[in-house]
Amino acid sequence: MSRTNLKELEKKLGYSFREETFLRHAMTHSSFANEHHLKREENNERLEFLGDAVLEMISSEYLYKKNMKMPEGELTKLRAALVCETALAQCAGEVELGDFLLLGRGEEATGGRERNSILSDAFEAVIGAIYLDGGFTSAKEFVERTVLSDAENRKLFCDSKTTLQELIQSEHKGVLSYRLLAQEGPEHLKKFTVCACLDDRMLAKGSGRTKKAAEQEAAYQSILMLFGDKKEE
């Protein structure tokens, strides 16, 4: 990755690295490292491990202070929803992280830049890189700005199917189901389009690389359409 690309990524992240090597490693997927015979420590797996721990600490503190009467079990569930793979991939998408990933040819060809697992891992690696470069305060500022600033929305999106089902049941509004509308692309680059239906009424559509992802998106859009500010906190 060129120095120009690194500087462009820094602008999107809102953080300037003292040591650019940390950011380069955060963007280096294991497939690229293997293909180019790099040392194992030069891919982003170790930074992902560190970033996951830092993210857990920051999000735990945030939820602890925000929900003073919530018991441990509920806090754990809330944290899991807030930092789930889908939510972190969404965060990665907002800073266009996929455009800067260094991927092997195989991962590139099979849509790795859009795969939630790769994006969420890279986002955690970025958190780890910022922690090493600027310390806990810098990492906390980044997480608060990118993950926690829209915590309620991310929590909702992560398990929107369950939330929609509960909302419909509470309103006694009928039977919820999902209908596959389209399936496009080659086997390794599938795109599914699904609609959420209430009885025979089509609510909203969603698309994704898997049926599950498409259903989550359809459920999320249905919640926004049907319930608006009634959605669960």
N, C-alpha and C positions, 0 to 999 in steps of 0.2 A: 504494500500500500504506500502510495507516494505521500510526501510531506503535505502536499496540497490537499489531498483527500483527508488526511488526518486533521488538518486545520478546519476543513469544512465540517467534519463530524463533530469536532469540539464545539463549533458554533451551534450545531443542532442540539448537542447535549447541554450546552450552557456551562461548560467547565473546561478550563485550559490546563492541560497536563504539564507539570514540570518535567516529568520523565515520559516521553512519548512511547517508549517501549511497552509500558503497561497497557496503553490503549491498543497498540498493534497486537499484542498478545490476546487481548479481549476480543478482537475481531477475527482471530485465527482459529477456524474450526479444525478439528482433528483430521478431517479428510484432506484439507490443504496441507497441514503439517506432514502427514504421512506421504502424500504425493510428492512433496518437495524435500523429503528426507530431513525435516527439521527435528531438533531435539524435542522430546515429549513435553518438556516444561515450556515450550514455546507455543503450545496451543492454549485454548482458553478454559480447559477443564479445571485446572487448579484455581484459576480466578473465579470460575463459576462456584466452586465449592466455598471459597471465602465469601463471595458476594451473597450467597444464599444465607450464610450465618449472619452477616451484617444486616441484610434485609430483615431477617427474622427478629433481630434485636430491635431495630428501629420501628418496625411495624408493631411489635409487642408493646413497646413503650407508648406508642401513639394510641393503641387501643386501650391499654391499661388506664391512661389518663382521660381518655374520652368517655369511657364507660365505667365509671367508678363503682357501680353496684352490680356489674355483670360477673357471674361466677366463672371460674377457670375454664370449665368445659365449653361454655358458650364463647368465651374469648378465643379459645383454640380453634373452634369452628369458623369464627369470624375471620381470624388471621389466615386460615387456610383458603378461604374464599377470596380474600383480598389479594393474596400473592400467588394464586393458582397460575398454572401454565397459560391459560387463555388471557388472564388479566395482564400478565407480564408481556406476553406477545403483543397485546394491544398497546402497551407502553412502548415497546420496541418499534411498533409500526408508526407511532406518533412522531418519533424522531428519525424515521426512515432508516433504522439500523440495518435492515436487510440489504440495502444498497451498498453497504460498506463491508460486508462480511467477506472474508477470504475463504472460499470453498474449493474443495476438490472438484474435478470435472464431473464425477458421478453425481455428487450432491447438487451441483449446479444444474445438471441435465434433468434431475428429478424434482426440481422446484424447491430446493432447500432454502432459498431466500424467503420463501413464504411459509415455511413449515413452523408451526407454533413451537414445537419442542426446541428447534434450533434458535429461534428468535428469543424465546424466554431464557434459554441458557446463556445466550450472548448478552442479554440485558443484565442478568445476574453477574456475569463476568465484568461488565462495565462498572457495576457497583463495587465489585472487589478491586478493580483497577483504581477507581477514584479513592477508595479507602486507603490503599497502599500509597498513592501519590499525595493525597491531601489530608489524610487522617479521618477520624470518625465524624467530625463536624462537617467536613465537605461531603462525605457520603450521606449524612443525614439530610443536609440541605438538598441534595440531588433527589433522594428518595421522596422527601416531602413534596418537592416540586413536580415530580413525574408520576409518582404512584399514589401518594396519599392525598394530593390536592383534589382528586376526584374519586375518593374512596368508596362512597356509596354507590356510584354508578358502576365501578369496576366490580364491586361485590355482587351487585345485581346481575351483571352480565355473565359472571362466572358460573352461576347456577340458575340461569333464567328459566329453564324448563320447570324446575321444582317450584320456583317462585310463582310462575304463571299458573301452574296447577293449583297451588294453595290459594291464590287470589280468586280464581274461578270457583273453586269449591266454597270459599267463604261468601261468595256472591250468589251461589246457586244458579249459575248461568248456563249449565249444559255440560256436554262431554267434549273434552279437548283431545284432538288427534293431530297427527302430522302426515302430510301427503307429499310424496316425491313428485316434483314437477318436471325436472330435467336432470340429465346426467351427461356431461360433456367431457371431451378430452380423452387422450390416451390413458392407459391404465395407471401410469406413474404420475400423471398430472390431472387427475379427475377433478371436476368441479360439480358439486351437487347443488341443486336449487330445490328448496322445500318450502311448503306453506303450512302455517299453523291454522287449524280449523276448529271452530266452536260449533258443534253439531255439523250442519251443512254449510255454515258460513265461513268463508275464507277471511282470516284476520290479517296476517302479514307474511311476507316472504323473507327467506334468508338463504344465503349461499355460503359454501365452505368447501374445503378440500375433502371433508368426510361428511357423511350424513349427520353424524352427531353434531359437528360444528355448524352445519346448516340449520339444524333444528334449534340449536341454542340461539343463533342469530334471529331466526323467525320468532322464537319465544320472546326474545328481548324486544324486538320491534313491536310485537303484539302487546307487551306490557306498557310500553310507552303510548301506544295508540289507545288502549282500553282504559288504563288506570291513571296515567299521568302522575300527578303528585300523590296518588294513593299507594304507589309502590312501597314495598317494605324497606325500612331503614336498616 
